[in-house]
């Protein structure tokens, strides 16, 4: 007898500002998060946002950071975009980049004190 998965992962409302960093270009895109789950995030972006469909990104908000793929980029009537973000597992390279970047920032901030 086949068992069905009972658990479902739903997105919850998570209104927050954030930034997307495109991994291969280091381009930054400022966004507004609409909802989140452990597996993905829904965000809105300005009308002048670049096409990042299929790109590897790192998304950072008030209280979370996620390595992800952009799996949907839908243009809205007002010209803005709704992006669908699907989580990926962090690779050692990505984690090392993040730790190096954080360490450099903290070191520079300490030098300014």
Secondary structure, DSSP 4 states (H G I P E B T S, - for coil): -PPPP------EEEEEEEEEEETTT--EEEEEEEEEETTEEEEEE-TT----TT-EEEEEESS-EEEEEEEEEEE-TTS-EEEEEEE-PPPHHHHHHHHHHHHHHHHHHHHT-
